[in-house]
Amino acid sequence: MDIKFKESNERPDLDILFVGGVFPKEQEEEIFNKSKGNVQYAANGFQWSLIKGFDENLQKPVRIMNEMFIGGFPLNYRDAIIKGKEFSHTEDAIDVNLGFINISGIKQLCRPFGEKRFLREWAMDNSERKKAVIIYSLNPRFIRIAKQLKKVNENIFICVTVNDLPNYIMMGKIGILKKIWKEINNFRVTKWLKLVDGYILITKQMAEYLKITSKPHVIVEALIEPDIIKPCETDDSANEMRRIVYTGTLTAKYGILNLLEAFESIKGENYRLIICGAGETEDRIVEKAIKDKRIEYRGVLKQSEIKDIQQSATVLVNPRQDKGEYTKYSFPIKTIEYLLAGVPVVCYKLEGIPHEYDEYLCYIKDDTVKSLAEGIERLCSLNIEERLRIGKRNREFVLKYKNNIVQTKKIIDMIIDHS
């Protein structure tokens, strides 16, 4: 079948199945209310941007086979059983939200209800359209789907989005059982990767790690949806509070404790450090906030609230340092969120950040806490006009070059060229 796309403005007629863990729009409020601790907003947003990008580039919308990314019962979610249901993410879409047993340890071993039946029906559909599957993440539960589909129809193009490498999940000190489980997962993923036809990678270094030499891949480190982005708020006060904002996982390896120490060295009652998120350093943050009233810990908030806080910031900061090999294989999603907020961004130059970002991010010169404080103070000292100019350039860059239509077109081109 000859599918044209690059040479024509006509949308290709691909039949794409997206396998992932999104939150259906009508259930987002319920999921937030039933979750305990961090909600996977970043993964949810990335997946929805992919899905909507594909919809904009194709003749017909993708189909979604979904297993929601939620915490396990009882520690991280209120429900032990998730019921399956059909839904439609857009007009003419036929999607399924698979049910599953949501008990940690059990849900990793049991197939979601109805998974095999749904996959078989989709793969055996006699439509003349070329079939492709986009599998979100190297999760073994998802990778095994490639094996099931190839048994039914070996001509299906299997494409996997690699956001995290198996060896760099559950890093740090872990118990013996988790260590064994991690090794088993790594073995299963490595075994089934031979069934994958193409890759969507976060960084170019991932290709070297996965030894991708004969198979196609594209780099999609991030993507956003321009049509849902509201205008930025304008900073209209010449004497405003200097609001330094961090939003994300509160773990020591991401530098949050260094940020607290750096802020302590910054003097002035017109400074505020606003922290949003959850993680193992929460207690330390609360302690610091009690001692220093300039520190505000907001906890876990809805994504709409997070965006409002980001846009109201004077400076957005990511204190994650370029330490450890894993930084070559990761691109912090908050980088795109921060740039999109239209606010100056201070961070470290991580190896996984492409060079095209260098003129938009304000890099900290070295790994010392002193340099982190200096970087923050330098941006806070700029006048309003200069900060707005920087923020506007940041925002325009991601809207133009990192929108989901441009990014997903690269993936579609790869599928067409190699299937």
N, C-alpha and C positions, 0 to 999 in steps of 0.2 A: 504494500500500500504506500503510495507516494504522498507524504504529507508535507506541504510547503508552509513555511512561516517566515524565515529570515528574509526571503526575497519578495514577500507579499505582506500587505496589511491585513489580509484575510486571517481570521482566527482559526487555528488548527482544530480539528475535530478529534481530540484525544479523550479517551475515557479514563479519567484519573480517580483512583481511590486513595483517600487520605486516611492513614491509620495513626491515631494519636490519642491525646487525652485532654481535649478542650473542655471548657465549661460552656454548655449551651446557654445562650443569652438569657433565656427565661428562667434559668436556674442559678445565675450568678449570685443573686442576693441570698438565696437559700444556702448555697455552698459557703459563702462568707460567714453566715451566721452559725453554721454547724461546724466550722473548722476551728481548731484550737492551735494557736501558734501561726507560723508563716503560711500564707496561701501562695500557691505557685502562679502568681500574676505574670511574671516574666515569661515563663514557658507558655502560659495560656495566650498572652498577647502575641508572641512570636508565631505560634501555630495559626491563630486567626488571621494574622497578616499574610501568612503563606496561602491559606485557603482563599482569602478574598483576592489576593493577587492572581492566583490561578483562575478564579472565576472571571476576572476582568480580561484575561488573555485567551480564554478558551470559548468555543462556541456554546458549550453546555457546562453548568457548574459541576464541580467535583462532588463525589460522594464521600461521606465521612463515616468511618467505622470507629467508634469512640469508646475509650475506657478512661473515664475522668481521672485526672491526676489530683487525687485527694489523699489526705493522711489516713492512716489506719485506725480503726476502732480498737480500744476506747480512748487511747491517749490523744489522738490528733483529729478525730472526727466522731460525730455523735451517732452515726448509723453503722450497724454491722453488716447490713444487707443493702446493696444498691440495686434498685429495680431497673430492668431494661425498658427502653421505650424508643419509639421512632420520633424523629423530629425533622424539621426542614430549616436549614440555616439560611436559605434564600429561595426565591421562587423557582419551582421545578426541581429542587434538590430533594433527594430521598436519602436520609441519613438515619443511623441507628446508634443509640446510646446503649452499649452493652451493660447488662447487669453483672454483678460479681459479689463474692464474699469479701467484705472489706475488713478482714481481720489480719493484722500483720503476721507474716509467716505463712498464712494460708493463701492469701490472695496472690502471693508470688508463685505459688505452686499450682493453683487451679486455673483452668481456662475460664475466661468470662463466659457467661451463659450465651449460647447461640453463636459463638465466634465461628466455628467450623462451618456451620450451615450457611451463614451469611457469606463467608469467603467463597464457598463452593458455588453458590448461586451467582455471585458476581463474576467469578472467573469463567464459568461455563456459559454465560450469556452469549448468544450467537450473533451479537451485533458485529458489524464490519469495522467498527472503530478500533484503533490501536489502543491497547490497554497498558496502563502504567500505574504503579503503586508508589506513593510517597509514604515512607515509614518514618515517624518522628522518633529519633534517638536510637541508640544502640542497646536499648533495654532488651534483654533476652526474651521477654514475653512478646515483644514486637518482632524481633528478628526471626523467631520461629515461624512467623506468618509467611516469610519468604519461602520456607520449606513447604508449607501447605499449598501455597499458590503454584509453585513450580511443578508440584505433582499433578495438579489439575490442568495447567496451561503453561508450558515451558516458554512460551513466547512473550509472557508478561514481563515488562521492563520493571525491575525492582530498584528503587532509589531510596537511600537512607540518609536522613539528616543527622549529622554527627555534631551534637552540641557539647558532649562530654565524652572523654575517653574512659573506658572501663577501669583502667588502672588508677585513674585520678578521681574516682568516686569513693566516698567513705575514706578520705585521707586522715592521717593522724593516728592517734591511739584508738584501736578498736578491739573488741573482745575476740576470743578465739572462734566463736561461732560465726560472727560477722566476717572474720577473715576467711574462714572456710567457704562461706557463702559467696564472698567476693571472688575467690579463686574459681569456684564452680561457674559463676556467671561469665568470667573472662574466658574460660574454656568453651562454654556454649557459644558465646559471641564469635570467637575466633573460628570455630568449627563451621558456623553458618554463614560467615561473611563471603564464602565462595559463591553463594547463591545471589549475592548482590551485584547488580549491573552498573550502578552509578552512585555517586556520593555528592551530598551537599555538605560542605565543610565550613567550619567557623574560621579556621586559620589555614594558611598554606602549609604550615609545619605539620598539620595533621596528616597530610598525604604521605609525608616521609615516615611518620610513626606507623601508619597503617600499611605501609609498603604498597601504596597504590601506584602501580606502574603501567599496567595494561588496561585499566578501566577508567572511564571518564569521570571528572569531578569538576564542580564549580565552587567558588568561595562566596558564601552569603553569610557574612558575619552578623548582620542585623538588617531589619527592614521595618518600615512603619507605614501606616495608612494615612495618607494626606487628607482624605475626605472626612475623617473624624477628629482632626486636630483643631481645637479651638484657638482663636487668636491669643497671643501672649498679653499678659497684663503689663501696663506701662508703669515704670517706677516714677512717681510724680512728686517725691519728697526729697528736697535737697539735704535734709537733715535726718534721713531715715535710719532706722536701726540696721546695723550690718548683720544680715541673717546668713549664717553659714549652715548649709543643709546637707545631710547625708541620709539617703534612703536605701534600704537593702538589708541583706543578712548581717546580723550582728555577731560575727565570729572574729576571734582574735587574728586568724590568718589573713583576714581582709583588711587589717590595719585599724580597726575601730578604736582600739586602746591607744594607739599612737595619735589618733585624731584628738582624743580626749586630752592627752598630755600636751599636744601642740596648742590646743585651745587655752589650756591653763596658763600658758606663757604669754598669751595675747591679753593686753591690758585695755580696759575701757568698758564703761557701763553700757555703751551703745552697741555692743556685740552680743549676738545670740547664737548658740549652737543648737540646731534643731535636728533630732535624730528620730527616724521612723524605721520600724522593723522589729524582728525578733531573732533570738539566738542565744548562745551560751554566755554572752557578756552582758546580758540585760541587768543582772544584779549590780555589776560594777558601774554601769551607766547610771542606774538609779542612785547609787551611793554618791557618785560625782555630782549629780543634779541636786541632791540635798545640800551638799557643801557649797556648790556654786550655782546661785539662782539664775545665772545667765544660760544655763544648760536646760533645754526642754526635751524630755523624752516623750514622744507621742504614741509609741507602741505600734501595733499593727493597724493599718488604716485601709480603707477602700482605695482602689486605684484612682478614682476620681479625686479623692482628697489628697493623695500623694502628688498628683499632677498639679493641683492648686498650690501646694506647698513648694514644689520645685519652681514653679513660675514666679513665686513671690520671693525667691531667694536672691541675695546679693551675689553669693558664690555657691556653686554646687561642688562638692568635693568627693573624690574617691581615693581613700588613703591606702588602697591595696598596692603593695610594693612588688617590684619585679624580682621576686625571690622564689626560687624553686622552678624546676623544669616545667611544671604544669602551666606556668604563665605563657608558654609558647603555644599552648593548645586551648587557650580560652580567650574570649572577647567579652568583657563585662557588658551585659545588655544595658546596664544603667548609663553607659557612655552615650548611647543613642538617645535614651530618655533625657539625659542631662542636656545634650546639644539641642534637642527639640524644644526644650523649655525656653530657649532664647535667653540664656543666662551664661556668664563666664564659667568655665569648668576648669578646676585644678585637679591634677592627677599625676601619677607616675607614668613613664613611658614603658608600658608592658610590651614584651616581645611579640605578643599576638595582635597588637594594634597595628593595622596597615599604615604605611607612611602617608597616605593621602589624608589622614586625620591630623597630622602634625601641626598644620597651620591653624587648626581650630581649637586644639587643646592646650592649656597652659601647664607645661610639665614642671614637676618639682625637680630641682637640680641634682639632689642626691637623697640617700635613704635616711638621713637624720631627721629627727623630730623638729629640730630647729629650722631646717629647710622647708618642711611642711608648713610650719607656722608662718614663715616668711612668704611663701607662695600665696597663702590665704590673705595675709595682710596686704600684699602688693595689689591683688585684685580688688580688695575692699577699699583701697585708697584711691582707686580711679574715680573720676567724676562720673556722674550719671550718664552723660552723653557717650562717653567712651565705653562704659559697660553695655549700654544699649546697642552700640555699634557692633561690639564683639558678639553679643547675644543674637543679633539679627543675622550676622554671617553664619554663625553656628547653625541656626535654624534653617536658613536657606540651603545650606550644604546638604543636610540630611533629607530635607523635603525633595530636593531635586535628584540626588544620586542614590539615596537609600530607601526610596519608596517601594512598596511591595509589588507594584506593576513592573518596574524596571528589574527588580531582583528576581521575580519569579519567571520573567521572560528568559533569563539566562538558563534557568533550570529546564524550561520547556525546549529551548534550543538544543540543550544537551541530550534530552530524551529523543528528539526527532533525529538528531545527527547520528545517534548510536543505537537505534532500534529498527 
